[in-house]
Amino acid sequence: MAGERTYAFGVLLRLTTTAGGGRQTPILRGSDRGARWAYRPNWGLPQMTAPEQTGAPVLAFSKDKVFPGDEVRAVIVPPFPQMVAAWSCVAIGDELPMYEGLRTCGHGRVLWRRDTVLPIPDHDRERFVAWALNPTMPMAPD
């Protein structure tokens, strides 16, 4: 997998409330260094028809515990975008429903997109995580 081209997306994510059919429990350790890549939801892309979806794990959230109904920054990275060509068309401003199985657990709006490779180089990983953790940073630096 070394050197596989991919994208990183910075999204503003609002989790669906429990009453609205979302998760019943928070996502734990969201900003914890040891939990990077641990949460692996699926995403609906603009060219897809619900409930069609594809995976992209979360590199980092902006807070440690993400409760249903919370709005957070998140960085997602599809592991094999060449297998789902629609990833190459995802653009700033696109809305991405977040799924756990068939349940819609959130909605993310793409704020930025960057080319990168897997495994993610330290420099990229550090700047992407810094963006997630710093609400005053408008976008991931180039």
C-alpha positions as CSV (number, residue, x, y, z in Angstrom):
1,M,0.0,0.0,0.0
2,A,3.0,2.3,0.3
3,G,2.7,5.2,-2.1
4,E,-1.0,4.6,-3.0
5,R,-2.5,7.9,-4.1
6,T,-5.5,9.1,-2.1
7,Y,-7.3,12.2,-0.8
8,A,-7.8,13.7,2.6
9,F,-11.1,15.6,3.2
10,G,-11.8,18.1,6.0
11,V,-15.5,17.9,6.8
12,L,-17.8,19.7,9.1
13,L,-19.8,16.8,10.5
14,R,-23.1,16.9,12.4
15,L,-24.0,13.6,14.0
16,T,-27.7,12.6,13.7
17,T,-29.5,12.8,17.0
18,T,-30.6,9.5,18.7
19,A,-34.2,10.6,18.3
20,G,-33.5,11.2,14.6
21,G,-32.4,7.7,14.1
22,G,-28.6,8.2,14.8
23,R,-26.3,6.5,17.2
24,Q,-27.3,5.9,20.8
25,T,-23.8,6.3,22.2
26,P,-21.0,8.7,21.6
27,I,-18.0,8.0,19.5
28,L,-15.2,7.7,22.1
29,R,-11.6,8.8,21.8
30,G,-12.3,10.9,18.7
31,S,-9.3,13.2,19.1
32,D,-7.1,10.6,20.9
33,R,-3.8,10.0,19.1
34,G,-4.1,6.2,19.9
35,A,-7.5,6.0,18.2
36,R,-6.6,7.4,14.8
37,W,-8.4,5.4,12.1
38,A,-10.4,3.5,14.7
39,Y,-13.8,4.8,13.6
40,R,-14.6,3.5,10.1
41,P,-18.0,4.7,8.9
42,N,-19.2,4.6,5.3
43,W,-20.0,7.7,3.3
44,G,-22.5,8.5,0.5
45,L,-20.9,10.4,-2.3
46,P,-22.7,13.0,-4.4
47,Q,-22.9,10.6,-7.4
48,M,-24.4,7.8,-5.3
49,T,-28.0,7.0,-4.7
50,A,-28.9,6.2,-1.0
51,P,-28.2,3.8,0.5
52,E,-25.1,3.2,-1.8
53,Q,-22.0,4.0,0.2
54,T,-18.2,3.5,0.4
55,G,-15.7,3.5,3.2
56,A,-13.3,6.1,4.5
57,P,-12.0,5.9,8.0
58,V,-11.7,9.0,10.2
59,L,-8.1,10.2,10.9
60,A,-9.2,12.6,13.6
61,F,-12.2,14.4,15.2
62,S,-12.0,17.8,16.8
63,K,-13.1,16.5,20.2
64,D,-12.6,13.4,22.3
65,K,-16.2,12.4,22.8
66,V,-18.6,13.0,19.9
67,F,-22.2,12.7,21.0
68,P,-25.3,12.2,18.8
69,G,-26.3,15.7,17.7
70,D,-22.8,17.2,18.0
71,E,-21.1,19.2,15.2
72,V,-17.4,18.5,14.9
73,R,-14.5,18.8,12.4
74,A,-13.3,15.5,11.0
75,V,-10.7,14.4,8.6
76,I,-11.5,11.4,6.4
77,V,-9.2,9.5,4.1
78,P,-10.5,6.8,1.6
79,P,-8.0,3.9,1.6
80,F,-8.5,2.9,-2.1
81,P,-10.2,5.8,-4.0
82,Q,-9.1,4.3,-7.4
83,M,-11.6,1.5,-6.7
84,V,-14.5,4.0,-6.3
85,A,-13.9,6.6,-9.0
86,A,-16.6,8.9,-7.4
87,W,-14.0,9.9,-4.8
88,S,-12.2,11.9,-7.4
89,C,-15.3,14.0,-8.0
90,V,-15.9,15.0,-4.4
91,A,-15.5,18.8,-4.1
92,I,-15.6,21.5,-1.5
93,G,-19.2,22.1,-0.5
94,D,-20.4,18.6,-1.2
95,E,-22.6,17.0,1.4
96,L,-21.7,13.5,2.4
97,P,-24.1,11.4,4.5
98,M,-22.3,9.2,7.0
99,Y,-23.5,5.6,7.5
100,E,-23.2,2.8,10.0
101,G,-24.7,0.0,8.1
102,L,-28.0,1.4,6.6
103,R,-28.4,3.9,9.4
104,T,-27.6,7.5,8.6
105,C,-25.5,8.6,11.6
106,G,-24.4,12.0,10.4
107,H,-24.0,14.5,7.5
108,G,-20.6,16.0,6.6
109,R,-20.0,19.1,4.4
110,V,-16.6,19.1,2.7
111,L,-14.6,22.1,3.6
112,W,-11.3,21.2,1.9
113,R,-9.6,18.4,-0.1
114,R,-6.0,17.6,-0.4
115,D,-4.1,15.0,-2.4
116,T,-1.9,12.7,-0.3
117,V,-0.6,9.1,-0.3
118,L,-0.9,6.1,1.9
119,P,0.6,5.7,4.4
120,I,0.1,9.4,5.0
121,P,3.4,11.2,5.4
122,D,4.0,12.6,8.9
123,H,3.9,16.2,7.6
124,D,0.4,15.7,6.0
125,R,-0.9,13.8,9.0
126,E,0.3,16.5,11.4
127,R,-1.3,19.3,9.5
128,F,-4.6,17.5,8.9
129,V,-4.9,16.6,12.6
130,A,-3.9,20.2,13.6
131,W,-6.8,21.5,11.4
132,A,-9.3,19.1,13.1
133,L,-8.2,20.2,16.6
134,N,-7.9,24.0,15.9
135,P,-11.3,25.6,15.3
136,T,-9.6,28.9,14.2
137,M,-7.7,27.3,11.4
138,P,-9.8,27.8,8.2
139,M,-8.4,24.9,6.2
140,A,-5.5,22.5,6.1
141,P,-2.4,24.4,5.0
142,D,-0.8,23.5,1.7
